[in-house]
Amino acid sequence: MFDMGFAELLIVAVVALIVLGPDKLPTAIKTVGMWVGRIRRTVSSIQTEISEELRIDEMKRTVAISKEELDQELKEMTKPFNEVVSTESPMSAKASSPEELQSAAAEKQADASSDESSNEDRHNPESKS
């Protein structure tokens, strides 16, 4: 990291021993070690987060490219079908949603029941009185 050899470390240790003295040197080394450990963990966590963000970004790009390819293939596949099926064909009619189908069925049932009741009134004149 700092490219320090054994000679440089020995010089730093001797200067620290002279400046701090033998009674404060162990506490100072412990404190420096603790701070170096915290800095390493922080740097490691930042590197991990950056790597994860880069991986997520790459995945998003891959998905976008795949989506574009699939959209293009879908257009190519539907093009011949659209040429064959004209707008007047029953196959070209828009597919109904389930809600539309249910409401249409309910309307048909209501019409059928109203027709049945009007037919009964016509055939059975006694029921009107």
C-alpha positions as CSV (number, residue, x, y, z in Angstrom):
1,M,0.0,0.0,0.0
2,F,2.6,2.6,1.1
3,D,5.5,0.5,-0.3
4,M,7.5,0.6,3.0
5,G,10.3,-1.8,3.5
6,F,11.7,-3.3,6.7
7,A,14.2,-0.5,7.1
8,E,11.6,2.2,7.0
9,L,9.4,0.4,9.6
10,L,12.4,0.0,11.9
11,I,13.2,3.7,11.7
12,V,9.5,4.6,12.5
13,A,9.6,2.1,15.4
14,V,12.8,3.6,16.9
15,V,11.5,7.2,16.5
16,A,8.2,6.2,18.2
17,L,10.1,4.5,21.1
18,I,12.2,7.6,21.6
19,V,9.2,10.1,21.3
20,L,6.6,8.2,23.3
21,G,8.8,6.2,25.6
22,P,8.5,2.5,26.6
23,D,5.4,2.9,28.8
24,K,3.1,4.7,26.2
25,L,4.3,2.9,23.1
26,P,2.1,-0.3,23.5
27,T,-1.0,1.8,24.0
28,A,-0.1,3.9,20.9
29,I,0.5,0.8,18.8
30,K,-2.8,-0.7,19.9
31,T,-4.6,2.6,19.0
32,V,-2.9,2.9,15.6
33,G,-3.7,-0.8,14.9
34,M,-7.4,-0.2,15.8
35,W,-7.6,2.8,13.5
36,V,-5.9,1.0,10.7
37,G,-8.3,-1.9,11.1
38,R,-11.3,0.4,10.9
39,I,-9.9,2.2,7.9
40,R,-9.4,-1.2,6.1
41,R,-12.9,-2.4,6.9
42,T,-14.4,0.9,5.7
43,V,-12.4,0.8,2.4
44,S,-13.3,-2.9,2.0
45,S,-17.0,-2.1,2.5
46,I,-16.9,0.8,0.0
47,Q,-15.2,-1.4,-2.6
48,T,-17.9,-4.1,-2.0
49,E,-20.7,-1.5,-2.5
50,I,-19.1,-0.1,-5.6
51,S,-18.6,-3.6,-7.1
52,E,-22.3,-4.4,-6.3
53,E,-23.5,-1.2,-7.9
54,L,-21.4,-2.0,-11.0
55,R,-22.8,-5.5,-11.2
56,I,-26.4,-4.2,-10.8
57,D,-25.8,-1.6,-13.5
58,E,-24.4,-4.3,-15.9
59,M,-27.4,-6.5,-15.2
60,K,-29.7,-3.6,-16.0
61,R,-27.9,-3.0,-19.3
62,T,-28.1,-6.7,-20.2
63,V,-31.8,-6.8,-19.4
64,A,-32.4,-3.7,-21.5
65,I,-30.5,-5.1,-24.4
66,S,-32.4,-8.4,-24.1
67,K,-35.7,-6.6,-24.0
68,E,-34.9,-4.7,-27.1
69,E,-34.0,-7.9,-28.9
70,L,-37.2,-9.6,-27.8
71,D,-39.3,-6.6,-28.9
72,Q,-37.6,-6.7,-32.3
73,E,-38.2,-10.5,-32.6
74,L,-41.8,-9.9,-31.6
75,K,-42.3,-7.3,-34.3
76,E,-40.7,-9.5,-36.9
77,M,-42.9,-12.5,-35.9
78,T,-46.1,-10.5,-35.9
79,K,-45.4,-8.7,-39.2
80,P,-46.3,-11.8,-41.4
81,F,-49.4,-12.5,-39.3
82,N,-50.6,-8.9,-39.7
83,E,-50.1,-9.1,-43.4
84,V,-52.2,-12.3,-43.7
85,V,-55.1,-11.2,-41.4
86,S,-57.0,-8.2,-42.8
87,T,-59.0,-5.8,-40.7
88,E,-62.3,-7.3,-41.9
89,S,-61.4,-10.8,-40.7
90,P,-63.0,-12.0,-37.5
91,M,-59.5,-13.1,-36.3
92,S,-58.4,-9.4,-36.3
93,A,-61.0,-8.4,-33.8
94,K,-59.7,-7.2,-30.5
95,A,-59.7,-9.8,-27.8
96,S,-62.1,-8.9,-25.0
97,S,-60.9,-8.7,-21.4
98,P,-62.5,-11.1,-18.8
99,E,-64.5,-8.2,-17.4
100,E,-66.0,-7.3,-20.8
101,L,-66.9,-11.0,-21.4
102,Q,-68.6,-11.2,-18.0
103,S,-70.6,-8.0,-18.5
104,A,-71.6,-9.2,-22.0
105,A,-72.8,-12.5,-20.6
106,A,-74.7,-10.7,-17.9
107,E,-76.4,-8.5,-20.5
108,K,-77.4,-11.6,-22.5
109,Q,-78.9,-13.3,-19.4
110,A,-80.8,-10.1,-18.6
111,D,-82.1,-9.9,-22.1
112,A,-83.0,-13.6,-22.1
113,S,-84.9,-13.3,-18.8
114,S,-86.8,-10.2,-20.0
115,D,-87.7,-11.9,-23.2
116,E,-89.0,-15.0,-21.3
117,S,-91.1,-12.8,-19.0
118,S,-92.6,-10.9,-22.0
119,N,-93.3,-14.3,-23.7
120,E,-95.1,-15.6,-20.6
121,D,-97.3,-12.5,-20.5
122,R,-98.3,-12.9,-24.1
123,H,-99.2,-16.6,-23.7
124,N,-100.8,-16.3,-20.3
125,P,-103.3,-13.4,-20.3
126,E,-104.7,-14.5,-16.9
127,S,-101.4,-13.6,-15.1
128,K,-101.9,-9.9,-15.8
129,S,-105.0,-9.6,-13.6
